[in-house]
Amino acid sequence: MIFLSISLQSIHCQADVIALEKADSLFDARSYKEAMEIYDLSYQSGIYSPAMLLKMAFITEGIGDNERATLYLSKYYDLDPNPQAITKIKSLTGQSSLVGYEVSDGQRFLIFLTEYQTHIVGVLSIFLVLSIFTSWVTGRKTEKTQTFWPTILLILMIFAANNFLSGPRTGLITSSPTYIVSKPTAGGDLLDRVEPGHRIRIKSSKDIWYEVEWKNQSAYIKKEDVTRL
């Protein structure tokens, strides 16, 4: 089942690569509308690269859709945190300072693991096959009780990597103005009033509210004011 899953992923990846190569050719030929249609389908499927996100930001900025351009640049920042992206987002949103773009070493490592999730599962699967084969060969040569802990551990690691490995849940504030309050009610104390462009880490969801981390404290923002990244 593991190898079947990997094979299906490989087939889908090949099809996606062909589609994205076509989109890149259209982009190079300045057929931006046609290229954007392919890029958008890929993005909606959860398949994107830093280069693709930059091209999408370029196209949407060119048609005056600064909100979407900011969204793609913010997502790009998830994959490749760098000051240039922040500078561009400030320019698009007219903000002099932005909150939520600080990335710790632990978050960078998690982003790295998420980006190479398929490769990690593939490598672990190879070790799993080697472990099973080694146990089978050893069992034929000796009558001693075999230990299957390495195999069990690898199966658990593959299951965890394939199902639970994901980056931090982040969102982009997209409404003007957005009110950040202390409680998930209209009567909550006002903590901040901000404009679009800020990023927040989503901790949980409750009715029409997101519980978020804002300036090192828990706060709440209405879902309609946030676009998930």
LINVENWO-V316672 format. One record per residue. RES is the residue in one letter. PHI is phi as a letter, one per 30 degrees, with the letter a starting at -180 (none if undefined). Layout:
res=(RES,RES)
phi=(PHI,PHI)
This chain:
res=(M,I,F,L,S,I,S,L,Q,S,I,H,C,Q,A,D,V,I,A,L,E,K,A,D,S,L,F,D,A,R,S,Y,K,E,A,M,E,I,Y,D,L,S,Y,Q,S,G,I,Y,S,P,A,M,L,L,K,M,A,F,I,T,E,G,I,G,D,N,E,R,A,T,L,Y,L,S,K,Y,Y,D,L,D,P,N,P,Q,A,I,T,K,I,K,S,L,T,G,Q,S,S,L,V,G,Y,E,V,S,D,G,Q,R,F,L,I,F,L,T,E,Y,Q,T,H,I,V,G,V,L,S,I,F,L,V,L,S,I,F,T,S,W,V,T,G,R,K,T,E,K,T,Q,T,F,W,P,T,I,L,L,I,L,M,I,F,A,A,N,N,F,L,S,G,P,R,T,G,L,I,T,S,S,P,T,Y,I,V,S,K,P,T,A,G,G,D,L,L,D,R,V,E,P,G,H,R,I,R,I,K,S,S,K,D,I,W,Y,E,V,E,W,K,N,Q,S,A,Y,I,K,K,E,D,V,T,R,L)
phi=(none,d,d,d,d,d,d,d,d,d,d,d,d,d,d,d,d,d,d,d,d,d,d,d,d,d,d,d,d,i,c,d,d,d,d,d,d,d,e,d,d,d,d,d,d,i,c,a,b,e,d,d,d,d,d,d,d,d,d,d,d,d,c,i,c,d,d,d,e,d,e,d,d,d,d,e,d,d,d,b,d,a,d,d,d,d,e,d,d,e,d,d,c,i,c,d,b,b,c,j,c,d,b,d,d,d,d,d,d,d,d,d,d,d,d,c,e,d,d,d,d,d,d,d,d,d,d,d,d,d,d,d,d,d,d,d,d,d,d,d,c,b,c,d,d,d,c,c,d,e,d,d,d,d,d,d,d,d,d,d,d,d,c,b,d,a,d,d,d,b,b,c,d,b,c,b,d,c,c,c,b,d,b,d,b,d,c,d,d,d,c,a,b,b,c,e,k,d,c,b,c,d,c,a,b,b,h,c,c,c,d,b,c,b,h,i,b,d,a,b,b,d,e,d,c,b,c,d,c)
